[in-house]
Amino acid sequence: MDLALALRAFLRTVERSSLSAAARDLGVSQPAVSKHLRNLEAHVGARLLERSARLVRPTPQGQRLYEASQPALAAIDAALEDARTEAGSVEGRLRLHAPSCIGVKHLHPIVTAFQAEHPRVTVDLVLEDRVIDLVHEDYDLALRYGRPEGQDLVVRRLGWVRRILVAAPAYLARAGGIETPEQLAACDLVATRAAVDARSALILHRGRETVTVPVQPVLRTNSAEVLVATLLAGRVMGPVQHLLVADDLAAGRLVRVLPDYEVRSTEAYLVYPSVRHMRPAVRAFTDFAVPRIRTVEGMQANV
């Protein structure tokens, strides 16, 4: 029996609560994972996993083995990768999760530039708007909006993602001048749920002043691409992350509305699991990406 392979199969099965998911993560067949688990249980002389039709979970003995072996295997992986790095190259797989809004326009180019410097690093870049379990779903890093909770996470603050009100010149030509926040109640808006709360209220800030305006968006969307395309079409105005429309503002395709006011900002963080040693590929990407993300127009250190 290859004890290292058996332990890896066991760890991923515990983390994923599924033999088939563990097999996918490890790139082997489900029967191979089952064989590794049987051999490991025979080796330690104890039942390590409870299996049902829907779930696999560790027994008390299995939980103790997981807690003891997970940091040890992570340390071995990090040491091996460090040795390869000292030999002249950063390599390995990097699994990265991020919201699609910042991911498509800004994070993807950063990943591409990183791989140009480190061609032996393969990246799984998953862009979707949900909160993930980094360990359970086998991610090395995640970019998150809003401060993450949990003692099993290491958190690195990136800055505040600013939101501003914008519209196309064609919309403003039809709507006339918008001089006060109260006029927004009569405007056609496109918005995300992050910008307009469940009470259909838009909260604006100017210094220490806060203004709450009741609005009725004609379109709500969870897609950054739909949001920007709708604004550019000139039918509506709305709140949007500054980093999504910086180029359009510079080119005059969109203009700021009520430029003295901003919509509620969101804090952004880079997160990785504390239960894992930071492998050289993860460390190299973090060192490469963080300063570049912080210089994105629309990302602000303080608000």
Secondary structure, DSSP 8 states (H G I E B T S, - for coil): --HHHHHHHHHHHHHHT-HHHHHHHHTS-HHHHHHHHHHHHHHHTS--EEE-SS-EEE-HHHHHHHHHHHHHHHHHHHHHHHHHHHTT---EEEEEEE-HHHIIIIIHHHHHHHHHH-TTEEEEEEE-SS---TTTTT-SEEEEES----TTEEEEEEEEEEEEEEE-HHHHHHH----SGGGGGGS-BEE-TTTB-TTSEEEEEETTEEEEEE---SEE-S-HHHHHHHHHTTS-EEEEEHHHHHHHHHHTSSEESSTT-EEEEEEEEEEEETTS---HHHHHHHHHHHHHHHTSTTEES--
